[in-house]
Amino acid sequence: MKKHFLPLILSFLLFACGNPKETNNEKLTIVTTTSMIADVAKNIGKDSVSVTALMGPGVDPHLYKATQGDLSRLQGADIILYNGLHLEGKMGEVFEKLARIKTVVPVSKGVDPTFLLSDPVFTGSIDPHIWFDVSIWSATIKEVLAIMIETDPDNEAFYEKNAIAYAQELTDLHEWVTNEIASIPYNQRILITAHDAFSYFGRAYGIEVRGLQGISTLSEFGLKDRVDLVNFIVEKQIKAVFVETSVSEKNIKAIIEGCQQKGHNVVIGGRLYSDAMGAEGTAEGTYIGMVKANVNIIVNALK
Ligand SMILES: [Zn+2]
C-alpha cells in the first residue's frame, strides 16, 4: 500500500486495505455515487456482490457532498465507481485522494469521447448526463465489467454472462424509447425541463430539449432566460413542461405563471427522474424502470 500525506478528514483511509479483493468468502463490495451506476454493477454481479449507492432517490449529484458515513462506506469498498465528467462536482477531491489507495473508476471512461456533448454554457466542460442516451450508457457496462473481473477474477464467467444479457436488455430499451418518442407528432416533440439534463436524450431520440437552468443545478436562472422561455412556449403552443425529482419546482412554476399571464395554458406534464432513480423496490428504482417511466410521462403529456 502506498503511503501519502493526506488531510485529516481522509487520514483514517490510510488504514484501509487495498486491492485486489483479499478474501474469497466475502462478497465483492462496490460503492457508487449515483443509483444508475449501482444498477449497472448489480446487473453484472447479481447476488454475488454487495452494491451501495451513496446518492438515493431525489438526491442532486451536482450539489452532493460526501458525509462522514459515506467516507467510511468508501473506505470499506473493494471498488468505487462514479460518473465523472464533473457530475459529482463537490466530490472530485475525495475521489482523487481515494484513488491513491483504492480502485476508483469513473464509468464515463468507457464512453467513446466523440459521443460526448459539450456544455453549451461553460466552454471546455462536458455534459455529464450520459445515462439519458441508453446506447451511450450501455458502454459503461464494459468498463464496470472489466474492473469487476480484475478485482474478482474467480467470477469472471458469471460476470461476463450477466453483462452480455444486460447489454441486450439495454439494446432493446434503446429501440423501445426510439419508437415511443417517434410516436409524438413532430412539431410537439419539445421537452422543457427544470435543468439541462436531457441533451443526450434529445439527440438520441429526436426531441428538442430546453432546460431552465444550465447543465449543473448550480447555475443561475436569470430573468431574461425566463422571459425567453415563456415566449418560446407561447409561440410553439407547448402543452406541457416537466419537473424533476432531484430539482426544486420553483423555477418551472414561475414559467407556468408567465405563460398564463400571456393567455397560454401550459401544465406540468409530470415529474421526471433526471439525476436520481426512484425508490428501491419500485419499478422506477431500476435504470430500465426509470427510463421507461420518464418516456411514458413524456409521451402521455406531449402526444
Ligand atoms: Zn444534472
Boltz pocket constraint, residues with backbone or C-beta under 6 A from the ligand:
constraints:
  - pocket:
      binder: B
      contacts: [[A, 62], [A, 129], [A, 195], [A, 196], [A, 197], [A, 215], [A, 216], [A, 217], [A, 274], [A, 275]]
      max_distance: 6.0
